[in-house]
Amino acid sequence: MFLQIHFLTSYHASLLNRDDVGLAKRINFGGVPRLRVSSQCQKRHWREWMLEKTELPRGFRTRHFFSRIVKRRLVANGMDEQAAHDLVLHLSQKLLTTAGDKTALDKETLAMKQPVLFGKPEADYFVQLVQEAAAQAQGDIKSATAYIDEQFKKGRKNFQALLQQAGFNNPVAGFEGAMFGRFVTSDILTRVDAPVHVAHAFTTHALDTEVDFFTVVDDLAGDEMGAAHANDMELGGGVFYGYVVVDVPLLLSNLTGCEREEWKQQDSAEARDLLAFLINATAQVTPGAKLGATAPYARAECVLLEVGDKQPRSLANAFLRPVKGQQPMQLSIEAMARYMSALDEMYGGSDEKRFVSIAPIHTWPGEQEAISSLPIAIDNSLTAIFGE
C-alpha cells in the first residue's frame, strides 16, 4: 500500500536552496535548466515542523550524541564525570565498531566523524544501561565495561528487541528515523529503511533567475560617502513540482516493530497522524535560504493524493517539455492531469483512489478525481488506507 503526494507550489523572488558557492540549486530536465530544491532540504524543514506537532519521541541527528546527550545526562544524574566519560566511550565504541574499526569516534570529545541519527528512546536506554553497569560494578570500570559488553552480546542479533525488553518501545530511532530511515554500518545498531521517499522539487518551466546586487549603509558613518558593504545573491521564482511516496506497511513496521505483512493488524493512530502532518508539511512548509531577505512563504495551490497497491510513479515527466505561458500554475495543473490520464490510457486504467485539493482560482481538468478542501482530501485518503 502506497500513499503518493504530488504538489505544485508557486514561489516569488527567493533563494530556496543554495549550492556550495551560494547560487540557487538547479537541474537540467528535458534539456532545459530548472531551479531545484533538494530532498534533504525539504525533509529537514518538514521534520522541524512536525517535531512541534507530534508527541512521538524525537531523534537527534548529530556528531555529539554521546557527549552532549548521554554523558551530560549521566553527570547531571550524579555520576562522576571521568567515570561517565570512560563508560560512554566504551559504549560508543561497541556501538560504532564495524569489523574491529574503532576510529569512528574521537576519544577526547566523544564526537563522531559524521552525524548519526539516534532516537530519544535509544538515549534513554544508553543512560539506563551505563547507570546499571556502574551500580553493579560499584566503581570498578573494568567490571562496568564487562557488563555493557554482556548486554550488547545479547542484543547483537536484534538490538531493537533488547531495547524493547528493557521497556523502551518503538519507534526507538524516533519518529524521524521511522519516517526517513537511518543508515548505519554498525554491528549492533539497527538499520532503519526509509518508508518516506522524497524527490527533488523542480520548476515546471525553464530556469529564470537574476542576480540581486545589494548594499549596506553604516548608520554611524556620518558624512562618509558610499556603502559600508556590497554583495549580491541569485534570486529566482516559479512553480515547483514536488513528489513524495510513502510505503505504508513499512511505516507501520518502523513505528510498531511488527512484520510489514502484519501492518493492517496494528493500531494505526500514530501512523495516521504522522501522514496527516506530512501531507500538511509538503503543502505548507517553506524550504528557504535567505528567509530574512526574501520571506519565501507560500502554500501549494494544487495537491494530488493517490492511494493504491500498484508501483508508484512520478508525474515529473508531465514537465519534460517546460511549461510556457502567462499562467504557469494553471498550465502546470493541466499538464500534470493530462500526463496522468495518458499513463492511465497506456496501462489500462488505474486502481488508485485519487483526491485533489486545488485553489478555486484554478480548474482541475480531470473527471474521475474527488475534489475537496485539503483537510477533507487528507481525511479521505487516510480513510482509504486505514479505514474509518
Phi and psi in degrees as a GROMACS rama.xvg file:
@    title "Ramachandran Plot"
@    xaxis  label "Phi"
@    yaxis  label "Psi"
@TYPE xy
-123.732  144.882  PHE-2
-111.022  124.037  LEU-3
-110.719  134.969  GLN-4
-120.62  119.244  ILE-5
-114.35  135.32  HIS-6
-144.977  147.223  PHE-7
-121.695  121.842  LEU-8
-130.901  133.828  THR-9
-102.625  127.734  SER-10
-115.819  141.335  TYR-11
-80.7418  -165.936  HIS-12
-55.3218  115.257  ALA-13
-158.11  174.926  SER-14
-135.073  81.5749  LEU-15
-68.3694  -36.6974  LEU-16
-151.935  121.037  ASN-17
-101.427  153.864  ARG-18
-93.3326  -168.809  ASP-19
-69.9747  -14.6168  ASP-20
-109.983  11.7196  VAL-21
88.0631  3.21893  GLY-22
-88.5993  159.755  LEU-23
-63.3301  135.631  ALA-24
-66.448  146.898  LYS-25
-147.902  165.938  ARG-26
-149.731  144.671  ILE-27
-86.5512  130.329  ASN-28
-145.569  125.836  PHE-29
66.3873  26.1603  GLY-30
76.727  11.5981  GLY-31
-130.192  133.271  VAL-32
-69.155  140.67  PRO-33
-129.596  157.078  ARG-34
-71.8509  151.316  LEU-35
-141.823  147.485  ARG-36
-123.523  121.696  VAL-37
-67.8633  155.759  SER-38
-63.8594  -36.5611  SER-39
-62.6655  -40.8741  GLN-40
-63.0978  -46.1876  CYS-41
-62.7136  -47.3698  GLN-42
-62.7206  -38.2345  LYS-43
-58.842  -48.3644  ARG-44
-69.3389  -38.008  HIS-45
-63.3383  -43.7215  TRP-46
-60.4061  -44.3537  ARG-47
-63.2368  -39.1126  GLU-48
-68.6549  -43.0315  TRP-49
-68.9999  -27.5261  MET-50
-59.076  -33.1141  LEU-51
-80.0319  -11.6502  GLU-52
-100.971  -33.7635  LYS-53
-98.3254  150.725  THR-54
-96.8876  0.935122  GLU-55
-66.5478  152.031  LEU-56
-61.218  144.826  PRO-57
-91.8897  177.267  ARG-58
-119.78  165.849  GLY-59
-127.476  111.527  PHE-60
-99.5707  98.4146  ARG-61
-157.633  156.904  THR-62
-80.7583  -16.9505  ARG-63
-108.551  27.7091  HIS-64
-59.0644  -45.8062  PHE-65
-74.0027  -33.7001  PHE-66
-84.4761  -43.6529  SER-67
-94.5963  -10.0044  ARG-68
-117.59  -61.0334  ILE-69
-70.5239  -56.6221  VAL-70
-62.359  -43.0788  LYS-71
-60.4629  -39.2863  ARG-72
-68.3317  -37.7502  ARG-73
-63.6455  -44.2372  LEU-74
-65.6954  -40.416  VAL-75
-63.5893  -27.6957  ALA-76
-85.8917  3.6935  ASN-77
106.762  2.23113  GLY-78
-78.4253  143.803  MET-79
-57.0625  136.433  ASP-80
-63.1514  -41.2437  GLU-81
-67.3714  -40.9885  GLN-82
-63.578  -41.4425  ALA-83
-62.2245  -42.3967  ALA-84
-61.7755  -47.5504  HIS-85
-63.7962  -42.0877  ASP-86
-72.5116  -38.4603  LEU-87
-68.095  -36.7739  VAL-88
-60.7352  -45.3985  LEU-89
-64.3184  -44.3522  HIS-90
-60.7364  -46.0805  LEU-91
-65.7151  -37.7195  SER-92
-65.4611  -38.2162  GLN-93
-65.1214  -38.6383  LYS-94
-70.2404  -39.4828  LEU-95
-94.524  -7.56318  LEU-96
-68.3908  130.815  THR-97
-130.289  117.321  THR-98
54.1901  39.7339  ALA-99
83.0376  2.29141  GLY-100
-83.2338  117.132  ASP-101
-114.661  25.6981  LYS-102
-97.1672  4.95554  THR-103
-79.3221  1.47262  ALA-104
-144.457  140.314  LEU-105
-80.436  123.248  ASP-106
-67.9109  -28.0378  LYS-107
-80.8115  -44.2567  GLU-108
-100.616  -12.0953  THR-109
64.2602  17.9079  LEU-110
-84.2098  134.874  ALA-111
-80.23  159.552  MET-112
-68.6573  -27.4435  LYS-113
-145.534  156.416  GLN-114
-62.6658  139.413  PRO-115
-128.94  141.244  VAL-116
-85.8383  121.818  LEU-117
-121.823  145.071  PHE-118
-90.1571  158.349  GLY-119
-59.8021  -39.6449  LYS-120
-58.0816  -36.4441  PRO-121
-67.1707  -40.6628  GLU-122
-60.9253  -43.8709  ALA-123
-60.7083  -41.2814  ASP-124
-65.9106  -43.4896  TYR-125
-63.6733  -40.5511  PHE-126
-62.5412  -45.599  VAL-127
-62.8583  -42.1948  GLN-128
-62.9731  -45.4083  LEU-129
-65.3815  -39.8267  VAL-130
-64.1577  -41.751  GLN-131
-62.8493  -42.8299  GLU-132
-62.0408  -44.5162  ALA-133
-66.3549  -38.9772  ALA-134
-67.0615  -42.1936  ALA-135
-70.0953  -34.807  GLN-136
-82.7314  -13.9777  ALA-137
52.019  48.1269  GLN-138
91.5997  -6.8604  GLY-139
-85.969  108.555  ASP-140
-62.1357  -41.6927  ILE-141
-61.7718  -42.3449  LYS-142
-66.6109  -36.2592  SER-143
-66.9062  -43.4247  ALA-144
-66.6562  -34.3297  THR-145
-64.0577  -37.023  ALA-146
-64.6742  -42.9488  TYR-147
-61.6914  -43.9331  ILE-148
-58.2426  -41.8725  ASP-149
-65.4078  -40.1533  GLU-150
-66.0546  -41.3675  GLN-151
-69.4704  -31.0317  PHE-152
-62.6114  -37.7779  LYS-153
-66.5816  -33.7569  LYS-154
-99.7818  6.56745  GLY-155
-59.0677  -38.9241  ARG-156
-81.035  -25.2939  LYS-157
-153.177  83.2512  ASN-158
-63.0544  -34.4326  PHE-159
-63.6286  -39.9861  GLN-160
-65.5971  -35.0357  ALA-161
-61.5844  -43.2115  LEU-162
-65.1236  -41.0956  LEU-163
-65.6611  -37.183  GLN-164
-64.4607  -28.9817  GLN-165
-83.7539  0.725422  ALA-166
97.3621  11.628  GLY-167
-106.298  114.411  PHE-168
-91.2516  168.94  ASN-169
-67.4049  156.776  ASN-170
-82.8598  115.766  PRO-171
-65.4198  -27.5678  VAL-172
-92.6234  15.4487  ALA-173
79.1075  164.588  GLY-174
-65.775  -28.2285  PHE-175
-64.0002  -43.2175  GLU-176
-65.5912  -39.6956  GLY-177
-63.4117  -31.1452  ALA-178
-93.0729  -45.5161  MET-179
-109.838  1.29175  PHE-180
84.1991  169.98  GLY-181
-146.505  121.835  ARG-182
-99.3622  122.692  PHE-183
-139.374  154.273  VAL-184
-114.287  11.934  THR-185
-65.7691  152.506  SER-186
-70.287  -25.4445  ASP-187
-110.52  -46.231  ILE-188
-58.2139  144.923  LEU-189
-84.1943  123.565  THR-190
-74.6592  139.096  ARG-191
-120.029  117.358  VAL-192
-75.6536  144.424  ASP-193
-83.8016  120.448  ALA-194
-83.4452  -14.3403  PRO-195
-104.493  117.804  VAL-196
-111.288  124.468  HIS-197
-119.675  126.71  VAL-198
-87.4863  156.142  ALA-199
-68.9536  129.581  HIS-200
-77.9125  148.185  ALA-201
-148.939  160.929  PHE-202
-74.6711  141.046  THR-203
-73.8505  -9.20907  THR-204
-125.27  176.303  HIS-205
-66.1349  150.742  ALA-206
-60.6168  138.55  LEU-207
-146.09  100.829  ASP-208
-125.073  166.931  THR-209
-145.019  156.799  GLU-210
-93.485  121.382  VAL-211
-93.6002  115.829  ASP-212
-90.4839  129.035  PHE-213
-137.069  156.663  PHE-214
-128.965  161.531  THR-215
-123.087  131.963  VAL-216
-98.7292  135.036  VAL-217
-81.8228  115.551  ASP-218
-65.0349  -23.0033  ASP-219
-108.452  19.0076  LEU-220
-79.2499  -10.1468  ALA-221
66.656  -127.511  GLY-222
-86.9914  5.33926  ASP-223
-61.7277  132.017  GLU-224
-89.5791  155.885  MET-225
90.1038  174.053  GLY-226
-89.2355  149.039  ALA-227
-80.9622  -20.4307  ALA-228
-156.843  143.4  HIS-229
-138.023  141.234  ALA-230
-159.105  -178.864  ASN-231
-147.091  160.965  ASP-232
-148.444  150.948  MET-233
-87.1057  131.403  GLU-234
-120.505  147.754  LEU-235
-152.716  165.57  GLY-236
-148.142  172.056  GLY-237
148.932  -174.397  GLY-238
-97.2544  123.316  VAL-239
-106.248  135.548  PHE-240
-98.2445  126.791  TYR-241
-120.383  151.409  GLY-242
-145.072  131.413  TYR-243
-135.377  139.231  VAL-244
-122.881  136.27  VAL-245
-119.637  122.585  VAL-246
-82.9206  96.9474  ASP-247
-63.7613  -45.6345  VAL-248
-58.8104  -38.3742  PRO-249
-68.339  -36.8571  LEU-250
-60.9113  -46.0908  LEU-251
-62.697  -38.2868  LEU-252
-63.0472  -43.9947  SER-253
-66.3417  -34.7013  ASN-254
-77.7633  -33.6577  LEU-255
-112.382  -18.08  THR-256
86.0506  5.50883  GLY-257
-78.4583  165.523  CYS-258
-70.0983  143.677  GLU-259
-60.7533  -27.072  ARG-260
-68.0511  -17.2791  GLU-261
-101.036  15.3326  GLU-262
-62.188  -32.0381  TRP-263
-70.4022  -20.0171  LYS-264
-87.6448  -2.64634  GLN-265
-91.3845  158.988  GLN-266
-68.0845  119.479  ASP-267
-98.0271  6.68808  SER-268
-59.8691  -45.8176  ALA-269
-67.7457  -42.0489  GLU-270
-63.2066  -40.5369  ALA-271
-62.4577  -43.6611  ARG-272
-63.1663  -44.393  ASP-273
-63.2068  -40.0733  LEU-274
-67.1193  -38.1542  LEU-275
-63.4051  -42.8068  ALA-276
-61.9983  -42.6489  PHE-277
-62.7016  -45.6003  LEU-278
-62.1966  -44.2733  ILE-279
-62.9919  -37.2017  ASN-280
-65.1096  -43.4427  ALA-281
-61.5525  -31.6143  THR-282
-86.2856  -25.1426  ALA-283
-121.666  -23.32  GLN-284
-89.1552  127.973  VAL-285
-91.0395  121.798  THR-286
-83.8442  122.81  PRO-287
-158.949  122.526  GLY-288
-79.8359  162.52  ALA-289
56.5294  43.6214  LYS-290
-59.3015  -44.3856  LEU-291
-66.4884  -23.6136  GLY-292
-98.8727  -17.1088  ALA-293
-129.565  -13.2774  THR-294
43.2177  60.8707  ALA-295
-84.1463  51.8245  PRO-296
-90.7766  122.533  TYR-297
-148.776  160.053  ALA-298
-123.614  148.896  ARG-299
-59.9946  141.116  ALA-300
-104.789  -3.89496  GLU-301
-149.92  124.592  CYS-302
-128.176  124.778  VAL-303
-115.148  122.733  LEU-304
-111.773  133.502  LEU-305
-127.499  136.005  GLU-306
-127.141  128.059  VAL-307
179.062  174.992  GLY-308
-96.0186  -11.6259  ASP-309
-74.1741  159.999  LYS-310
-55.5207  127.064  GLN-311
-63.0855  159.144  PRO-312
-149.408  135.6  ARG-313
-71.1648  155.525  SER-314
-104.25  18.2761  LEU-315
-59.2748  -33.7576  ALA-316
-68.2035  -8.40811  ASN-317
-61.2852  -22.0808  ALA-318
-114.712  19.23  PHE-319
-58.3941  -39.8028  LEU-320
-93.2063  115.159  ARG-321
-61.4956  142.312  PRO-322
-66.6985  138.717  VAL-323
-134.484  134.52  LYS-324
147.543  176.07  GLY-325
-87.2228  -7.89423  GLN-326
-125.838  71.8773  GLN-327
-62.4406  -31.4317  PRO-328
-67.5582  -49.2276  MET-329
-62.6329  -41.6434  GLN-330
-64.187  -35.4071  LEU-331
-69.1035  -40.3184  SER-332
-61.2132  -45.164  ILE-333
-65.4423  -39.789  GLU-334
-64.7964  -40.0767  ALA-335
-66.3438  -45.8374  MET-336
-65.1827  -40.322  ALA-337
-64.247  -42.5535  ARG-338
-67.0136  -40.002  TYR-339
-62.4971  -41.7965  MET-340
-65.1441  -36.1651  SER-341
-64.853  -40.5335  ALA-342
-65.959  -40.1563  LEU-343
-60.5585  -42.4682  ASP-344
-66.9351  -39.2337  GLU-345
-67.1307  -41.3346  MET-346
-99.2991  7.38224  TYR-347
84.8197  38.7098  GLY-348
89.7084  175.945  GLY-349
-135.564  141.207  SER-350
-93.9804  -4.04172  ASP-351
-67.7989  147.472  GLU-352
-93.4418  132.173  LYS-353
-122.081  141.098  ARG-354
-136.902  127.766  PHE-355
-118.1  134.227  VAL-356
-122.384  127.814  SER-357
-142.449  140.891  ILE-358
-63.2366  133.835  ALA-359
-60.841  -11.9926  PRO-360
-76.1624  -8.73706  ILE-361
-116.4  167.337  HIS-362
-122.979  145.208  THR-363
-101.076  121.385  TRP-364
-81.8513  -10.3306  PRO-365
-72.7323  163.146  GLY-366
-115.984  -22.9253  GLU-367
-99.5899  -8.83911  GLN-368
-87.7455  141.323  GLU-369
-78.5638  126.412  ALA-370
-109.723  130.794  ILE-371
-159.462  -178.151  SER-372
-68.059  161.947  SER-373
-62.8354  -44.6413  LEU-374
-57.9061  -39.0341  PRO-375
-70.9393  -40.5063  ILE-376
-61.1107  -41.3483  ALA-377
-63.5202  -47.6472  ILE-378
-62.4297  -41.0471  ASP-379
-67.2181  -38.3979  ASN-380
-68.0874  -40.1445  SER-381
-71.2459  -32.6327  LEU-382
-66.0017  -36.4236  THR-383
-64.5751  -28.562  ALA-384
-84.2804  -50.1379  ILE-385
-105.826  -12.2411  PHE-386
86.7402  179.04  GLY-387
